[in-house]
Amino acid sequence: MNKKDINRESLDIRGRICPMTFVYTKLKLEEMQSGEFLTIFLDFEPALKNIPK
């Protein structure tokens, strides 16, 4: 499997604050399959502690 075969998703939650940043991220992850990648765009710095890397 090469890099082009890996499914990559993104989630733009800029402008959202906790706890909604966590909720939107959790819902998106539940839609995804194991092994897929999720890129999250956010601008609420405290959310970095709540959203696992």
Buried (B, 14 or more C-beta within 10 A) or exposed (E): EEEEEEEEBEBEBEEBEEEEBBEBBEEBBEEEEEEEEBEBEBEBEEBEEEBEE
